[in-house]
Amino acid sequence: MAKQSIGALAGWKRSEVEHGVVLALQLVRSADAYRERDFDVVEVTMNDRQLRSLARDLIRAAHARGLDLHARPAWWRFWRRRRRR
């Protein structure tokens, strides 16, 4: 039986391997644990198919929350810089 824990994602690190990636997730159980840098590190290894499936699911979750995942066009930065002057 898997151990279940409620916590928050504090950070992650991605490492490339031959047939996929390894994600090292830093999880914290409370705000105090975050301040004390008491992280639980969980490493998840995924092959290309699993990574693609997770990416699709995360995109769906972001869209459901109304988040835009694409950067603004390059002209936007130019236009914004000119308007400040």
Contact map, one row per residue, 1 for C-alpha under 8 A:
1110000000000000000000000000000000000000000000000000000000000000000000000000000000000
1111000000000000000000000000000000000000000000000000000000000000000000000000000000000
1111100000000000000000000000000000000000000000000000000000000000000000000000000000000
0111110000000000000000000000000000000000000000000000000000000000000000000000000000000
0011111000000000000000000000100000000000000000000000000000000000000000000000000000000
0001111100000000000000000000100000000000000000000000000000000000000000000000000000000
0000111110000000000000000011110000000000000000000000000000000000000000000000000000000
0000011111000000000000000011110000000000000000000000000000000000000000000000000000000
0000001111110000000000001111000000000000000000000000000000000000000000000000000000000
0000000111110000000000001111000001000010000000000000000000000000000000000000000000000
0000000011111000000000001110000000000000000000000000000000000000000000000000000000000
0000000011111100000000111100000000000000000000000000000000000000000000000000000000000
0000000000111110000000111000000000000000000000000000000000000000000000000000000000000
0000000000011111000011110000000000000000000000000000000000000000000000000000000000000
0000000000001111100011100000000000000000000000000000000000000000000000000000000000000
0000000000000111110111000000000000000000000000000000000000000000000000000000000000000
0000000000000011111111000000000000000000000000000000000000000000000000000000000000000
0000000000000001111110000000000000000000000000000000000000000000000000000000000000000
0000000000000000111110000000000000000000000000110000000000000000000000000000000000000
0000000000000001111111000000000000000000000011110010000000000000000000000000000000000
0000000000000111111111100000000000000000000011110010000000000000000000000000000000000
0000000000000111100111110000000000000000001111000000000000000000000000000000000000000
0000000000011110000011111000000000000000001110000000000000000000000000000000000000000
0000000000011100000001111100000000000000111100000000000000000000000000000000000000000
0000000011111000000000111110000000000000111100000000000000000000000000000000000000000
0000000011110000000000011111000000000011110000000000000000000000000000000000000000000
0000001111100000000000001111100000000011110000000000000000000000000000000000000000000
0000001111000000000000000111111011000111000000000000000000000000000000000000000000000
0000111100000000000000000011111011000000000000000000000000000000000000000000000000000
0000001100000000000000000001111111000000000000000000000000000000000000000000000000000
0000000000000000000000000001111111100000000000000000000000000000000000000000000000000
0000000000000000000000000000011111110000000000000000000000000000000000000000000000000
0000000000000000000000000001111111111110000000000000000000000000000000000000000000000
0000000001000000000000000001111111111110000000000000000000000000000000000000000000000
0000000000000000000000000000001111111100000000000000000000000000000000000000000000000
0000000000000000000000000000000111111100000000000000000000000000000000000000000000000
0000000000000000000000000000000011111110000000000000000000000000000000000000000000000
0000000000000000000000000001000011111111000000000000000000000000000000000000000000000
0000000001000000000000000111000011001111100000000000000000000000000000000000000000000
0000000000000000000000000111000000000111110000000000000000000000000000000000000000000
0000000000000000000000011110000000000011111000000000000000000000000000000000000000000
0000000000000000000000011110000000000001111100000000000000000000000000000000000000000
0000000000000000000001111000000000000000111110000000000000000000000000000000000000000
0000000000000000000001111000000000000000011111000000000000000000000000000000000000000
0000000000000000000111100000000000000000001111100000000000000000000000000000000000000
0000000000000000000111000000000000000000000111111110000000000000000000000000000000000
0000000000000000001110000000000000000000000011111110000000000000000000000000000000000
0000000000000000001110000000000000000000000001111111000000000000000000000000000000000
0000000000000000000000000000000000000000000001111111100000000000000000000000000000000
0000000000000000000000000000000000000000000001111111110000000000000000000000000000000
0000000000000000000110000000000000000000000001111111111000000000000000000000000000000
0000000000000000000000000000000000000000000000011111111100000000000000000000000000000
0000000000000000000000000000000000000000000000001111111110000000000000000000000000000
0000000000000000000000000000000000000000000000000111111111000000000000000000000000000
0000000000000000000000000000000000000000000000000011111111100000000000000000000000000
0000000000000000000000000000000000000000000000000001111111110000000000000000000000000
0000000000000000000000000000000000000000000000000000111111111000000000000000000000000
0000000000000000000000000000000000000000000000000000011111111100000000000000000000000
0000000000000000000000000000000000000000000000000000001111111110000010000000000000000
0000000000000000000000000000000000000000000000000000000111111111000000000000000000000
0000000000000000000000000000000000000000000000000000000011111111100000000000000000000
0000000000000000000000000000000000000000000000000000000001111111111110000000000000000
0000000000000000000000000000000000000000000000000000000000111111111100000000000000000
0000000000000000000000000000000000000000000000000000000000011111111000000000000000000
0000000000000000000000000000000000000000000000000000000000001111111000000000000000000
0000000000000000000000000000000000000000000000000000000000000111111100000000000000000
0000000000000000000000000000000000000000000000000000000000000111111110000000000000000
0000000000000000000000000000000000000000000000000000000000000110011111000000000000000
0000000000000000000000000000000000000000000000000000000000100100001111100000000000000
0000000000000000000000000000000000000000000000000000000000000000000111110000000000000
0000000000000000000000000000000000000000000000000000000000000000000011111000000000000
0000000000000000000000000000000000000000000000000000000000000000000001111101000000000
0000000000000000000000000000000000000000000000000000000000000000000000111111100000000
0000000000000000000000000000000000000000000000000000000000000000000000011111110000000
0000000000000000000000000000000000000000000000000000000000000000000000001111111000000
0000000000000000000000000000000000000000000000000000000000000000000000011111111100000
0000000000000000000000000000000000000000000000000000000000000000000000001111111110000
0000000000000000000000000000000000000000000000000000000000000000000000000111111111000
0000000000000000000000000000000000000000000000000000000000000000000000000011111111100
0000000000000000000000000000000000000000000000000000000000000000000000000001111111110
0000000000000000000000000000000000000000000000000000000000000000000000000000111111111
0000000000000000000000000000000000000000000000000000000000000000000000000000011111111
0000000000000000000000000000000000000000000000000000000000000000000000000000001111111
0000000000000000000000000000000000000000000000000000000000000000000000000000000111111
0000000000000000000000000000000000000000000000000000000000000000000000000000000011111
